[in-house]
């Protein structure tokens, strides 16, 4: 385990930062081969939904599904920070909801959601995980907020959106709830 008090040398921090910025750039370009090449084994943890996408096929499916929902998705980086074992990026995620997001039908609404991603590195400086945090309610409010729910003709869409949201809230992935305590002892 990485010593949480030891900051790596500047050249290591620069190399990590370059890899993360290349990763972001390739995501916007939807160049999935280059994005996935930043990992020896792709691994995404989406904390708000407690889901994990592990391995090339699962991560590609995640990218496919999110780009069907938001084909124009892009990022606006707010801040980038370094820790002993991670690069932490605060950013705005933007996109137009033109396809289904899980079970939530397309609303045509734009969203701009503030997010934080932890790009976690192992002792050999391999990227081992991207762990993403964001407020799902602020995103949902923006997606459904553009739909006039006072008009009864839009109620079926509102009901489908609610059902879709509930369907996305399934049982949490075990690896996200069975974790050791912060000091490495049993949780």
Backbone as CSV, one residue per row, in Angstrom:
resi,resn,N_x,N_y,N_z,CA_x,CA_y,CA_z,C_x,C_y,C_z
1,UNK,0.845,-1.185,0.000,0.000,0.000,0.000,0.890,1.247,0.000
2,UNK,0.480,2.253,-0.738,1.218,3.508,-0.821,1.164,4.241,0.518
3,UNK,2.287,4.822,0.907,2.331,5.649,2.112,1.531,6.917,1.828
4,UNK,0.444,7.110,2.550,-0.443,8.235,2.245,0.161,9.589,2.576
5,UNK,1.299,9.611,3.268,1.956,10.867,3.615,3.101,11.218,2.670
6,UNK,3.483,10.303,1.806,4.640,10.511,0.928,4.179,10.985,-0.441
7,UNK,4.549,12.184,-0.797,4.220,12.713,-2.118,5.304,12.267,-3.098
8,UNK,4.911,11.721,-4.242,5.907,11.288,-5.227,6.713,12.469,-5.771
9,UNK,7.861,12.178,-6.400,8.662,13.240,-7.015,7.873,13.972,-8.110
10,UNK,8.297,15.193,-8.400,7.608,16.042,-9.374,7.509,15.365,-10.739
11,UNK,8.546,14.669,-11.187,8.484,14.032,-12.505,7.404,12.950,-12.548
12,UNK,7.173,12.254,-11.438,6.099,11.253,-11.370,4.741,11.952,-11.433
13,UNK,4.594,13.049,-10.697,3.330,13.799,-10.720,3.041,14.328,-12.118
14,UNK,4.060,14.824,-12.795,3.867,15.325,-14.167,3.448,14.200,-15.109
15,UNK,4.075,13.032,-14.976,3.721,11.893,-15.838,2.284,11.448,-15.580
16,UNK,1.884,11.390,-14.317,0.497,11.039,-13.985,-0.472,12.055,-14.587
17,UNK,-0.150,13.329,-14.408,-1.027,14.386,-14.911,-1.175,14.307,-16.424
18,UNK,-0.085,14.067,-17.133,-0.150,13.943,-18.592,-1.046,12.775,-18.989
19,UNK,-0.889,11.638,-18.315,-1.713,10.478,-18.629,-3.190,10.794,-18.418
20,UNK,-3.520,11.457,-17.307,-4.915,11.790,-17.004,-5.466,12.789,-18.018
21,UNK,-4.697,13.800,-18.377,-5.169,14.778,-19.368,-5.334,14.132,-20.738
22,UNK,-4.435,13.226,-21.114,-4.604,12.474,-22.368,-5.877,11.640,-22.311
23,UNK,-6.128,11.018,-21.168,-7.331,10.214,-20.952,-8.585,11.070,-21.182
24,UNK,-8.630,12.248,-20.561,-9.763,13.167,-20.740,-9.922,13.554,-22.208
25,UNK,-8.828,13.924,-22.843,-8.861,14.356,-24.243,-9.399,13.237,-25.142
26,UNK,-8.921,12.022,-24.927,-9.362,10.897,-25.753,-10.817,10.523,-25.483
27,UNK,-11.305,10.746,-24.260,-12.726,10.508,-23.981,-13.602,11.441,-24.810
28,UNK,-13.244,12.717,-24.862,-14.032,13.680,-25.638,-14.008,13.306,-27.118
29,UNK,-12.859,12.850,-27.608,-12.729,12.430,-29.011,-13.396,11.079,-29.261
30,UNK,-13.815,10.400,-28.182,-14.406,9.067,-28.240,-13.454,8.068,-28.900
31,UNK,-12.176,8.225,-28.581,-11.143,7.309,-29.056,-10.919,6.275,-27.953
32,UNK,-11.782,5.264,-27.918,-11.824,4.328,-26.795,-10.563,3.476,-26.687
33,UNK,-9.939,3.122,-27.802,-8.705,2.335,-27.724,-7.629,3.101,-26.965
34,UNK,-7.478,4.392,-27.264,-6.470,5.192,-26.566,-6.841,5.422,-25.101
35,UNK,-8.124,5.632,-24.823,-8.551,5.810,-23.429,-8.217,4.555,-22.630
36,UNK,-8.616,3.408,-23.158,-8.410,2.167,-22.415,-6.944,1.779,-22.319
37,UNK,-6.126,2.280,-23.230,-4.687,1.999,-23.171,-4.023,2.700,-21.989
38,UNK,-4.709,3.634,-21.342,-4.129,4.291,-20.165,-4.163,3.373,-18.941
39,UNK,-4.892,2.271,-19.016,-4.980,1.284,-17.929,-4.314,-0.026,-18.363
40,UNK,-3.642,-0.744,-17.455,-3.290,-2.124,-17.774,-4.546,-3.010,-17.734
41,UNK,-5.508,-2.646,-16.877,-6.789,-3.352,-16.764,-7.847,-2.287,-16.451
42,UNK,-8.695,-1.911,-17.420,-9.675,-0.844,-17.186,-10.604,-1.163,-16.012
43,UNK,-10.818,-0.155,-15.168,-11.662,-0.333,-13.989,-12.271,1.022,-13.618
44,UNK,-13.607,1.098,-13.702,-14.337,2.322,-13.357,-15.252,2.033,-12.179
45,UNK,-15.271,2.950,-11.227,-16.195,2.879,-10.101,-17.052,4.140,-10.133
46,UNK,-18.358,3.962,-10.301,-19.297,5.087,-10.326,-19.967,5.107,-8.945
47,UNK,-19.470,5.942,-8.070,-19.871,5.913,-6.666,-21.348,6.270,-6.453
48,UNK,-21.926,7.266,-7.136,-23.335,7.592,-6.866,-24.293,6.428,-7.115
49,UNK,-23.974,5.569,-8.074,-24.847,4.424,-8.361,-24.296,3.132,-7.775
50,UNK,-23.118,3.206,-7.120,-22.451,2.044,-6.535,-22.271,0.922,-7.552
51,UNK,-21.866,1.321,-8.762,-21.618,0.343,-9.818,-20.142,0.323,-10.182
52,UNK,-19.707,-0.830,-10.660,-18.331,-1.023,-11.101,-18.365,-1.570,-12.518
53,UNK,-17.505,-1.029,-13.367,-17.297,-1.537,-14.723,-15.855,-2.015,-14.750
54,UNK,-15.675,-3.331,-14.816,-14.344,-3.914,-14.685,-13.971,-4.680,-15.947
55,UNK,-12.840,-4.321,-16.511,-12.348,-4.990,-17.704,-12.732,-4.246,-18.970
56,UNK,-12.036,-4.574,-20.035,-12.200,-3.884,-21.316,-13.647,-3.889,-21.802
57,UNK,-14.291,-5.056,-21.816,-15.647,-5.158,-22.375,-16.653,-4.336,-21.567
58,UNK,-16.580,-4.422,-20.239,-17.538,-3.676,-19.411,-17.336,-2.172,-19.529
59,UNK,-16.080,-1.731,-19.570,-15.821,-0.290,-19.682,-16.248,0.215,-21.057
60,UNK,-15.989,-0.562,-22.110,-16.460,-0.160,-23.450,-17.985,-0.062,-23.483
61,UNK,-18.662,-0.987,-22.826,-20.136,-0.942,-22.785,-20.599,0.322,-22.047
62,UNK,-19.917,0.662,-20.950,-20.224,1.894,-20.216,-20.057,3.105,-21.128
63,UNK,-18.938,3.167,-21.856,-18.722,4.283,-22.782,-19.799,4.312,-23.860
64,UNK,-20.114,3.159,-24.422,-21.150,3.111,-25.462,-22.477,3.644,-24.922
65,UNK,-22.875,3.132,-23.766,-24.173,3.519,-23.204,-24.236,5.003,-22.862
66,UNK,-23.155,5.549,-22.293,-23.190,6.964,-21.929,-23.127,7.859,-23.158
67,UNK,-22.489,7.411,-24.231,-22.424,8.243,-25.440,-23.683,8.100,-26.290
68,UNK,-24.423,7.011,-26.137,-25.755,6.945,-26.747,-26.652,7.963,-26.044
69,UNK,-26.544,8.034,-24.727,-27.354,8.985,-23.957,-26.929,10.426,-24.216
70,UNK,-25.609,10.661,-24.300,-25.058,12.018,-24.454,-24.002,12.009,-25.560
71,UNK,-24.420,11.998,-26.832,-23.437,11.893,-27.922,-22.465,13.065,-27.995
72,UNK,-22.843,14.216,-27.455,-21.971,15.398,-27.499,-21.255,15.634,-26.168
73,UNK,-21.158,14.604,-25.342,-20.572,14.764,-24.006,-19.155,15.310,-24.077
74,UNK,-18.876,16.268,-23.191,-17.507,16.773,-23.055,-17.277,17.220,-21.618
75,UNK,-16.047,17.666,-21.338,-15.632,18.044,-19.992,-15.096,19.465,-19.992
76,UNK,-15.208,20.094,-18.855,-14.557,21.381,-18.611,-13.833,21.241,-17.269
77,UNK,-12.517,21.126,-17.314,-11.753,20.904,-16.091,-11.753,22.174,-15.241
78,UNK,-12.043,22.006,-13.959,-12.066,23.097,-12.990,-10.741,23.154,-12.238
79,UNK,-10.302,22.007,-11.739,-9.063,21.946,-10.951,-8.489,20.543,-11.027
80,UNK,-7.182,20.472,-10.866,-6.478,19.195,-10.874,-5.513,19.203,-9.693
81,UNK,-5.556,18.132,-8.905,-4.715,18.036,-7.709,-4.042,16.675,-7.669
82,UNK,-2.974,16.594,-6.864,-2.235,15.349,-6.718,-2.276,14.884,-5.272
83,UNK,-2.292,13.571,-5.085,-2.140,12.982,-3.757,-1.061,11.910,-3.853
84,UNK,-0.838,11.209,-2.766,0.215,10.189,-2.752,-0.007,9.123,-3.816
85,UNK,-1.274,8.759,-4.068,-1.528,7.678,-5.021,-2.578,8.018,-6.078
86,UNK,-2.895,9.299,-6.252,-3.963,9.633,-7.199,-3.805,11.038,-7.768
87,UNK,-4.439,11.217,-8.921,-4.684,12.546,-9.471,-6.181,12.771,-9.297
88,UNK,-6.542,13.888,-8.697,-7.944,14.212,-8.436,-8.331,15.357,-9.358
89,UNK,-9.391,15.143,-10.140,-9.819,16.136,-11.118,-11.251,16.548,-10.805
90,UNK,-11.452,17.855,-10.615,-12.796,18.418,-10.524,-13.135,18.955,-11.906
91,UNK,-14.336,18.661,-12.377,-14.698,19.086,-13.724,-16.207,19.191,-13.860
92,UNK,-16.608,19.929,-14.892,-18.006,19.956,-15.310,-18.147,18.915,-16.411
93,UNK,-19.134,18.046,-16.290,-19.490,17.126,-17.364,-20.711,17.720,-18.038
94,UNK,-20.648,17.845,-19.357,-21.737,18.483,-20.106,-22.210,17.556,-21.212
95,UNK,-23.471,17.684,-21.554,-23.992,16.920,-22.672,-25.484,17.131,-22.842
96,UNK,-25.976,16.709,-24.011,-27.394,16.790,-24.339,-27.973,15.385,-24.287
97,UNK,-29.067,15.214,-23.567,-29.679,13.903,-23.330,-30.519,13.500,-24.548
98,UNK,-29.871,12.837,-25.505,-30.524,12.489,-26.770,-30.854,11.009,-26.903
99,UNK,-30.449,10.205,-25.943,-30.737,8.769,-25.962,-30.995,8.298,-24.543
100,UNK,-31.415,7.044,-24.389,-31.717,6.554,-23.045,-30.473,6.517,-22.162
101,UNK,-30.656,6.877,-20.902,-29.613,6.767,-19.886,-30.098,5.696,-18.921
102,UNK,-29.598,4.478,-19.097,-30.182,3.354,-18.372,-31.633,3.254,-18.803
103,UNK,-32.543,3.311,-17.847,-33.960,3.277,-18.174,-34.598,4.642,-18.315
104,UNK,-33.805,5.709,-18.225,-34.355,7.062,-18.339,-34.406,7.440,-19.813
105,UNK,-35.602,7.661,-20.359,-35.702,8.001,-21.782,-35.120,9.383,-22.074
106,UNK,-34.725,9.579,-23.319,-34.157,10.864,-23.748,-35.147,11.991,-23.479
107,UNK,-34.626,13.107,-22.971,-35.465,14.279,-22.712,-35.098,15.449,-23.615
108,UNK,-33.949,15.373,-24.277,-33.480,16.481,-25.100,-32.870,17.617,-24.297
109,UNK,-32.811,17.470,-22.983,-32.280,18.528,-22.112,-30.760,18.464,-22.042
110,UNK,-30.158,19.643,-21.839,-28.706,19.713,-21.607,-28.451,19.638,-20.113
111,UNK,-27.294,19.094,-19.772,-26.888,19.120,-18.370,-25.450,19.606,-18.268
112,UNK,-25.146,20.164,-17.120,-23.787,20.573,-16.749,-23.662,20.198,-15.276
113,UNK,-22.983,19.081,-15.027,-22.928,18.494,-13.696,-21.502,18.522,-13.172
114,UNK,-21.338,19.051,-11.970,-20.004,19.095,-11.365,-19.643,17.709,-10.844
115,UNK,-18.431,17.275,-11.177,-17.974,15.937,-10.812,-16.554,15.990,-10.271
116,UNK,-16.201,14.927,-9.586,-14.827,14.719,-9.140,-14.437,13.300,-9.512
117,UNK,-13.274,13.157,-10.122,-12.764,11.834,-10.485,-11.408,11.629,-9.829
118,UNK,-11.268,10.483,-9.207,-9.981,10.065,-8.644,-9.371,9.064,-9.616
119,UNK,-8.202,9.395,-10.143,-7.447,8.482,-10.983,-6.393,7.865,-10.073
120,UNK,-6.585,6.608,-9.708,-5.769,5.950,-8.690,-4.646,5.151,-9.351
121,UNK,-3.435,5.323,-8.810,-2.237,4.659,-9.333,-1.695,3.669,-8.307
122,UNK,-1.100,2.576,-8.802,-0.471,1.609,-7.902,0.997,1.970,-7.670
123,UNK,1.711,1.113,-6.948,3.117,1.369,-6.602,4.017,1.437,-7.827
124,UNK,3.590,0.807,-8.933,4.380,0.811,-10.170,3.949,1.917,-11.130
125,UNK,3.121,2.834,-10.641,2.627,3.976,-11.421,1.701,3.565,-12.560
126,UNK,1.002,2.452,-12.396,-0.041,2.055,-13.340,-1.368,2.641,-12.877
127,UNK,-2.148,3.147,-13.814,-3.498,3.600,-13.496,-4.343,2.356,-13.243
128,UNK,-4.904,2.238,-12.048,-5.652,1.033,-11.694,-7.151,1.277,-11.535
129,UNK,-7.576,2.541,-11.424,-9.007,2.809,-11.281,-9.304,4.273,-11.566
130,UNK,-10.491,4.486,-12.132,-11.082,5.824,-12.172,-12.331,5.737,-11.312
131,UNK,-12.368,6.546,-10.262,-13.465,6.537,-9.295,-14.161,7.889,-9.387
132,UNK,-15.453,7.870,-9.757,-16.174,9.095,-10.082,-17.258,9.378,-9.040
133,UNK,-17.298,10.635,-8.594,-18.298,11.110,-7.635,-19.076,12.268,-8.260
134,UNK,-20.401,12.265,-8.079,-21.231,13.395,-8.496,-22.599,13.265,-7.851
135,UNK,-23.356,14.340,-7.903,-24.698,14.384,-7.331,-25.698,13.998,-8.414
136,UNK,-26.270,12.807,-8.291,-27.208,12.336,-9.310,-28.468,13.192,-9.372
137,UNK,-28.893,13.734,-8.234,-30.118,14.536,-8.249,-29.950,15.825,-9.043
138,UNK,-28.773,16.447,-8.958,-28.587,17.673,-9.743,-28.596,17.353,-11.236
139,UNK,-28.041,16.200,-11.621,-28.088,15.811,-13.029,-29.526,15.504,-13.446
140,UNK,-30.222,14.707,-12.658,-31.593,14.333,-12.993,-32.494,15.560,-13.081
141,UNK,-32.304,16.489,-12.159,-33.124,17.710,-12.185,-32.940,18.456,-13.508
142,UNK,-31.706,18.507,-13.986,-31.450,19.185,-15.256,-32.050,18.410,-16.431
143,UNK,-31.961,17.082,-16.385,-32.476,16.279,-17.498,-33.992,16.328,-17.573
144,UNK,-34.647,16.195,-16.432,-36.111,16.179,-16.405,-36.668,17.589,-16.299
145,UNK,-35.848,18.531,-15.816,-36.303,19.907,-15.636,-36.745,20.580,-16.919
146,UNK,-36.243,20.116,-18.047,-36.635,20.690,-19.326,-37.959,20.158,-19.847
147,UNK,-38.537,19.195,-19.137,-39.807,18.594,-19.551,-40.923,19.229,-18.725
148,UNK,-41.928,19.757,-19.392,-43.054,20.390,-18.707,-43.968,19.303,-18.137
149,UNK,-43.785,18.989,-16.850,-44.586,17.936,-16.228,-45.971,18.423,-15.803
150,UNK,-46.266,19.701,-16.016,-47.629,20.191,-15.763,-48.553,19.823,-16.926
151,UNK,-47.936,19.513,-18.046,-48.700,19.098,-19.226,-48.926,17.588,-19.137
152,UNK,-50.173,17.141,-19.015,-50.454,15.705,-18.875,-49.872,14.851,-20.010
153,UNK,-49.659,15.450,-21.176,-49.073,14.671,-22.281,-47.647,14.235,-21.969
154,UNK,-46.968,14.938,-21.046,-45.592,14.592,-20.681,-45.501,13.659,-19.473
155,UNK,-46.642,13.337,-18.857,-46.610,12.477,-17.680,-46.029,11.094,-17.969
156,UNK,-46.361,10.477,-19.108,-45.734,9.165,-19.376,-44.200,9.242,-19.410
157,UNK,-43.655,10.321,-19.978,-42.201,10.490,-19.992,-41.673,10.647,-18.568
158,UNK,-42.367,11.427,-17.750,-41.958,11.604,-16.357,-41.985,10.295,-15.582
159,UNK,-43.016,9.502,-15.810,-43.116,8.194,-15.134,-41.999,7.267,-15.606
160,UNK,-41.732,7.250,-16.925,-40.642,6.405,-17.447,-39.298,6.859,-16.888
161,UNK,-39.112,8.172,-16.751,-37.853,8.683,-16.195,-37.694,8.244,-14.740
162,UNK,-38.770,8.333,-13.960,-38.712,7.908,-12.561,-38.439,6.411,-12.461
163,UNK,-39.135,5.628,-13.263,-38.887,4.177,-13.263,-37.459,3.865,-13.696
164,UNK,-36.975,4.600,-14.682,-35.600,4.393,-15.142,-34.592,4.708,-14.062
165,UNK,-34.840,5.787,-13.324,-33.943,6.147,-12.226,-33.947,5.060,-11.159
166,UNK,-35.133,4.570,-10.807,-35.219,3.514,-9.799,-34.517,2.243,-10.274
167,UNK,-34.614,1.937,-11.557,-33.952,0.744,-12.095,-32.436,0.866,-12.033
168,UNK,-31.915,2.095,-12.120,-30.467,2.305,-12.049,-29.959,2.170,-10.618
169,UNK,-30.851,2.224,-9.648,-30.471,2.129,-8.237,-30.634,0.687,-7.778
170,UNK,-29.731,-0.173,-8.228,-29.815,-1.584,-7.883,-28.932,-1.870,-6.672
171,UNK,-28.708,-3.142,-6.411,-27.833,-3.525,-5.304,-26.423,-3.019,-5.571
172,UNK,-25.761,-2.500,-4.539,-24.404,-1.977,-4.729,-23.404,-3.089,-5.023
173,UNK,-22.391,-2.752,-5.794,-21.306,-3.686,-6.081,-20.572,-3.968,-4.773
174,UNK,-20.316,-5.241,-4.486,-19.713,-5.647,-3.207,-18.386,-4.944,-2.928
175,UNK,-17.588,-4.721,-3.967,-16.267,-4.118,-3.746,-16.362,-2.675,-3.252
176,UNK,-17.534,-2.060,-3.409,-17.699,-0.678,-2.964,-18.272,-0.571,-1.555
177,UNK,-18.701,-1.703,-0.993,-19.229,-1.643,0.374,-18.416,-2.494,1.348
178,UNK,-17.728,-3.523,0.871,-16.882,-4.362,1.725,-15.445,-3.885,1.607
179,UNK,-15.133,-2.805,2.283,-13.801,-2.210,2.171,-13.161,-2.121,3.550
180,UNK,-11.825,-2.160,3.596,-11.162,-1.982,4.890,-11.334,-0.546,5.373
181,UNK,-11.140,-0.350,6.664,-11.236,1.005,7.199,-10.085,1.848,6.661
182,UNK,-10.139,3.128,6.870,-9.165,4.063,6.304,-7.740,3.763,6.733
183,UNK,-7.559,3.137,7.910,-6.197,2.871,8.386,-5.708,1.471,8.026
184,UNK,-6.464,0.759,7.175,-6.035,-0.547,6.692,-6.479,-1.711,7.550
185,UNK,-7.134,-1.455,8.672,-7.626,-2.545,9.505,-8.958,-3.027,8.956
186,UNK,-9.431,-4.142,9.452,-10.707,-4.688,8.982,-11.820,-3.687,9.245
187,UNK,-12.763,-3.574,8.280,-13.842,-2.597,8.354,-14.916,-2.956,9.225
